[in-house]
Amino acid sequence: MGSQCTQLKERLLEQGLLSKEALADESVIGAVGQTWFSIIPGAQELECKLALLTGDSLLFGKQVNDVHHVVVGLLVFLFLILAAFHFKSALTQDKDGGVIPEAKFNLRSVFEVVTDYTLSVMRGIMGDKAARYFLPFIGTFAFFIVCSNLIGLIPGFLPPTDSLNTTVPCAVLVFFATHVYGFKENGMDHLKHMMGPVWWLAPLIFVIELISHLARPLSLALRLAGNMIGDHKAVSIFMGLTYLVVPALLLGLGVIVCLVQTMVFCLLSAVYIGMAIEHHDHAEAH
């Protein structure tokens, strides 16, 4: 066991996150998530070093002991970047400029399906102009979350989205975007809207609205992480019990859960932002 992993174990032992038996067992790597990267020579030591450099979690105040969301998350980012370049290259080489879909279902088709569906959902919520403007923002969440969810169904990988360290930053970005663009479009009317129409009820309404707005990122983060933890835990348990038929059915169900949770996150994000800029859209409509 490398020195970095030993230091990580001692740190976890101090905070009561690891037993003395696990500390003495060299086959145990603390509570660091096990993926295919863990069998790469030196990767285990790098994971432990990354956990030590991260220090205590801002959310829980304890030493970070699992960095699979960082490692697999970087893999998802790399895949999406390469896929985006491939998609752009395919459009450039297309004589029709990408207007006519390809006859065969391929990576370009996946990009087009996800983008078109996300845009159509957003149009129904915030209108065409706002949907096109916010598509890069919410569309990025769609691609990242769906890939992060689905990669967890591949044996040997753990989904980045089963960790609050991944879902909370995503939800916080939506929270800030909601209010930044709310103030940008409506000015102080965005704040006045949170106080209600009756002036003598304004303090009470504002407190209620403030709590509801703060609960939005919390619900986004907990819903996504909780569903991914439960879904992949159920799949892994049944795959350990039987290797025929049942795992295939559960994997199919797992794919549906991954897609639905991606849709829910993006749908609610569009709803929150759409509500924040609603006055601006009404002004345009009139």
C-alpha positions in Angstrom: 0.0 0.0 0.0 1.5 3.4 -1.0 2.2 6.2 1.4 -0.6 8.4 0.1 -3.2 5.7 0.7 -1.8 5.0 4.2 -2.1 8.7 5.0 -5.6 8.7 3.7 -6.5 5.7 5.9 -5.0 7.3 8.9 -7.0 10.5 8.2 -10.2 8.5 7.9 -9.5 6.6 11.1 -9.0 9.9 13.0 -12.5 11.0 11.8 -14.1 7.6 12.6 -14.8 6.9 8.9 -12.6 3.7 8.9 -12.1 0.9 11.3 -8.8 -0.3 12.7 -9.2 -3.6 11.0 -9.5 -1.9 7.6 -6.4 0.2 8.4 -4.4 -3.0 8.9 -5.7 -4.7 5.8 -3.6 -3.8 2.9 -6.1 -5.1 0.4 -8.6 -2.4 1.4 -8.2 1.1 -0.1 -10.2 3.0 2.5 -13.5 3.8 1.1 -12.3 5.0 -2.3 -14.6 3.9 -5.1 -13.4 0.9 -7.1 -13.4 1.3 -10.9 -11.4 0.0 -13.9 -9.0 2.8 -13.2 -8.1 1.3 -9.8 -6.3 -1.7 -11.5 -4.0 0.6 -13.5 -0.5 0.6 -11.9 -0.1 3.8 -9.9 -3.8 4.9 -10.3 -4.7 3.8 -6.8 -2.0 6.0 -5.4 -3.1 9.0 -7.5 -6.7 8.5 -6.3 -5.6 8.6 -2.7 -3.4 11.6 -3.3 -6.3 13.4 -5.0 -8.5 12.6 -2.0 -5.9 14.0 0.4 -5.4 17.2 -1.7 -9.2 17.7 -1.7 -9.3 17.7 2.1 -12.5 18.0 4.0 -15.8 18.1 2.1 -17.5 21.5 2.1 -20.9 19.6 2.4 -20.1 17.2 5.2 -17.0 18.6 6.9 -15.2 15.2 6.7 -12.2 14.0 4.7 -13.1 13.2 1.1 -12.6 9.4 0.8 -14.1 8.7 -2.6 -13.0 10.5 -5.8 -14.6 8.2 -8.4 -16.9 11.1 -9.3 -13.9 13.1 -10.3 -12.1 10.3 -12.2 -15.1 9.0 -14.1 -16.5 12.6 -14.5 -13.2 13.5 -16.3 -13.7 10.5 -18.5 -17.2 11.6 -19.4 -16.0 15.1 -20.2 -13.2 13.7 -22.4 -15.8 11.5 -24.3 -18.1 14.5 -24.8 -15.3 16.7 -26.1 -14.2 14.1 -28.6 -17.8 13.3 -29.6 -18.5 17.0 -30.1 -15.5 17.3 -32.4 -16.6 14.2 -34.3 -20.1 15.7 -34.6 -18.8 19.0 -35.9 -16.6 17.2 -38.4 -19.6 15.1 -39.6 -21.6 18.3 -40.2 -18.7 20.0 -42.1 -18.3 17.0 -44.4 -22.1 16.7 -45.0 -23.0 18.2 -48.4 -26.4 19.2 -47.2 -24.9 21.0 -44.2 -26.5 18.7 -41.7 -30.1 19.6 -42.7 -31.0 16.1 -43.8 -30.5 13.4 -41.1 -28.2 10.5 -42.0 -29.7 7.2 -43.1 -27.9 5.2 -40.4 -28.2 5.8 -36.7 -24.8 6.8 -35.4 -23.2 9.3 -32.9 -24.4 12.3 -34.9 -27.9 11.0 -34.7 -27.6 10.7 -30.9 -26.5 14.3 -30.7 -29.3 15.4 -32.9 -32.0 13.5 -31.0 -30.9 14.7 -27.5 -30.5 18.3 -28.7 -33.8 18.4 -30.6 -35.7 16.8 -27.7 -34.2 19.2 -25.1 -34.9 22.2 -27.3 -38.5 21.1 -27.9 -39.1 20.7 -24.1 -37.6 24.0 -23.4 -39.7 25.7 -26.1 -42.9 24.6 -24.5 -41.7 26.1 -21.2 -39.9 29.4 -22.0 -40.7 30.1 -25.6 -38.5 29.8 -28.7 -36.2 32.7 -28.2 -35.3 31.9 -24.6 -35.1 28.2 -25.4 -32.5 28.8 -28.1 -30.6 31.2 -25.8 -30.4 28.7 -22.9 -30.0 25.6 -24.9 -26.1 25.6 -24.6 -26.5 25.8 -20.8 -29.2 23.3 -20.2 -28.2 21.1 -23.2 -24.7 20.7 -21.6 -26.4 19.4 -18.5 -28.4 17.0 -20.6 -25.4 15.5 -22.3 -23.2 15.4 -19.1 -25.9 13.9 -16.9 -27.2 11.3 -19.3 -23.6 10.1 -20.0 -22.7 10.1 -16.3 -25.9 8.1 -15.5 -25.4 5.6 -18.2 -21.7 4.9 -17.7 -22.7 3.6 -14.2 -24.5 0.7 -15.9 -21.3 -0.5 -17.4 -19.6 -3.1 -15.1 -16.5 -1.6 -13.6 -17.6 2.0 -13.6 -19.3 4.1 -11.0 -21.6 7.0 -12.1 -20.3 10.5 -11.2 -24.0 11.5 -10.5 -24.3 9.2 -7.5 -22.3 11.7 -5.5 -23.5 14.9 -4.1 -20.1 16.4 -4.9 -21.3 16.2 -8.6 -25.0 17.0 -8.3 -24.8 19.9 -5.9 -22.5 22.0 -8.1 -24.8 21.3 -11.1 -27.8 22.4 -9.0 -26.0 25.5 -7.7 -25.2 26.6 -11.3 -28.9 26.4 -12.1 -29.7 28.3 -8.9 -27.3 31.2 -9.8 -28.4 31.2 -13.5 -32.0 31.5 -12.4 -31.5 34.6 -10.3 -28.7 36.2 -12.4 -30.9 36.1 -15.5 -34.0 37.0 -13.4 -32.4 40.3 -12.3 -30.9 40.8 -15.8 -34.3 40.6 -17.5 -36.6 42.1 -14.8 -34.3 44.2 -12.6 -35.6 44.8 -9.1 -39.0 43.4 -10.2 -37.5 40.0 -9.8 -37.0 40.7 -6.1 -40.4 42.4 -5.8 -42.0 39.3 -7.3 -40.7 37.3 -4.4 -42.6 39.6 -2.0 -46.1 39.1 -3.4 -48.7 41.6 -4.4 -49.8 42.6 -0.8 -47.4 44.9 0.8 -48.2 44.0 4.5 -47.7 40.3 3.7 -44.4 41.0 1.9 -42.1 39.9 4.8 -43.9 36.6 5.3 -44.2 35.9 1.5 -40.5 36.8 1.0 -39.4 34.3 3.7 -41.6 31.6 2.2 -40.3 32.4 -1.3 -36.7 32.4 -0.1 -37.0 29.0 1.5 -38.7 27.6 -1.7 -35.9 29.0 -3.9 -33.2 27.6 -1.6 -35.0 24.2 -1.6 -34.8 24.1 -5.4 -31.1 23.3 -5.8 -31.3 20.9 -2.8 -34.1 19.0 -4.4 -32.4 18.9 -7.8 -29.2 17.5 -6.2 -30.8 15.0 -3.8 -33.2 13.7 -6.4 -30.6 13.0 -9.0 -28.0 11.5 -6.6 -30.6 9.5 -4.7 -32.1 7.9 -7.8 -28.7 7.0 -9.2 -27.6 5.5 -5.9 -30.8 3.4 -5.6 -30.9 2.4 -9.3 -27.3 1.2 -9.6 -27.4 -0.4 -6.2 -30.5 -2.5 -7.2 -28.9 -3.5 -10.5 -25.6 -4.5 -8.8 -27.4 -6.6 -6.2 -29.5 -8.5 -8.7 -26.6 -9.0 -11.0 -24.8 -10.6 -8.1 -27.7 -13.0 -7.5 -28.2 -14.2 -11.0 -26.5 -13.8 -14.4 -29.4 -14.7 -16.7 -32.4 -12.8 -17.9 -33.0 -10.7 -14.7 -29.9 -8.5 -15.0 -30.8 -7.7 -18.6 -34.3 -6.7 -17.6 -32.9 -4.5 -14.8 -30.4 -2.9 -17.1 -33.2 -2.0 -19.4 -35.1 -0.5 -16.4 -31.8 1.2 -15.4 -31.5 2.9 -18.8 -35.1 4.2 -18.5 -34.3 5.6 -15.0 -31.1 7.3 -16.3 -33.0 9.0 -19.1 -35.9 10.0 -17.0 -33.7 11.6 -14.3 -31.8 13.5 -17.0 -35.1 14.8 -18.4 -36.4 15.7 -14.9 -33.2 17.7 -14.1 -33.3 19.6 -17.4 -37.1 20.1 -17.3 -37.0 21.6 -13.8 -34.0 23.8 -14.7 -35.9 25.2 -17.7 -39.0 25.8 -15.5 -37.0 27.7 -12.9 -35.2 29.9 -15.4 -38.3 30.3 -17.4 -40.2 31.6 -14.4 -37.4 34.0 -13.5 -37.5 35.6 -17.0 -41.3 35.3 -17.4 -42.0 39.0 -17.3 -39.5 39.6 -20.1 -41.3 37.0 -22.3 -44.7 38.5 -21.5 -43.4 41.9 -22.6 -42.3 40.4 -25.9 -45.6 38.7 -26.4 -47.4 42.1 -26.0 
